[in-house]
Amino acid sequence: MYAITTDVSNGGLGLMAPNPMREGHVFAIAFDVRNDGKTKTISIGGTVTHCVKGLKGYRTGIRMVNDVHPGSMDAIKSLVQ
């Protein structure tokens, strides 16, 4: 499924998705991070914490699981600093 990232933090993501996701659902997610002119694809595991219908889709909270690769976590942290 394609979704738009609305928020990024050290512990999770906020998404706007076209379809609802079940709370507690565990899945893999991949997204691109651009930093210093380079693009890196980040792959993480996530758990849906909430999903609420909005005007343009479903606002969905994703908590990252603890097995995020250290290099991926560094890229995520660079986004939120």
C-alpha positions in Angstrom: 0.0 0.0 0.0 1.1 3.5 -0.7 0.8 6.1 2.1 2.1 9.6 2.7 4.4 10.2 5.7 3.1 13.1 7.8 5.3 12.9 10.9 8.6 11.2 11.8 10.1 10.7 15.2 12.7 8.5 16.8 10.0 6.0 17.8 7.5 6.1 15.0 5.8 7.5 12.0 2.5 9.2 11.2 0.9 8.2 7.9 -2.0 9.3 5.8 -3.2 6.0 4.2 -6.0 5.5 1.6 -7.3 2.4 3.5 -7.7 1.6 7.2 -5.2 -0.5 9.1 -6.0 -2.7 12.0 -4.6 -1.5 15.4 -1.9 -4.0 16.5 -1.1 -5.1 12.9 2.6 -5.7 12.5 4.2 -5.1 9.1 7.3 -4.0 7.2 7.6 -0.4 5.8 10.1 1.2 3.5 10.6 4.9 2.8 13.3 7.1 1.2 15.3 9.6 3.1 17.2 12.4 1.3 20.2 13.8 3.1 23.1 15.8 1.7 21.9 15.1 -1.8 21.9 11.3 -1.3 18.8 9.1 -1.1 18.7 6.1 1.3 15.9 3.6 1.5 15.0 2.8 5.1 13.3 -0.5 5.9 11.7 -1.0 9.3 9.1 -3.1 11.1 6.2 -1.3 12.6 3.0 -1.8 14.6 -0.1 0.2 14.1 -1.0 2.1 17.2 -4.1 3.9 16.0 -6.0 4.6 12.8 -8.6 7.3 12.5 -10.7 8.2 9.4 -10.0 11.8 8.2 -11.1 13.9 5.2 -8.3 12.6 2.9 -7.8 9.1 4.2 -6.8 7.4 7.4 -4.5 9.0 9.8 -2.4 6.1 11.1 0.3 6.0 13.8 3.1 3.5 13.5 5.4 2.5 16.3 8.8 1.3 15.1 9.9 -2.1 16.5 13.1 -2.4 18.4 15.1 -4.2 15.6 15.7 -1.1 13.5 19.2 -1.3 11.9 21.6 1.3 13.5 22.3 2.9 10.1 18.6 3.3 9.4 18.0 4.8 12.9 20.8 7.3 12.2 19.1 8.4 9.0 15.8 8.7 10.8 17.3 10.7 13.6 18.8 13.1 11.0 15.3 13.9 9.9 14.0 14.9 13.4 17.0 17.0 14.6 
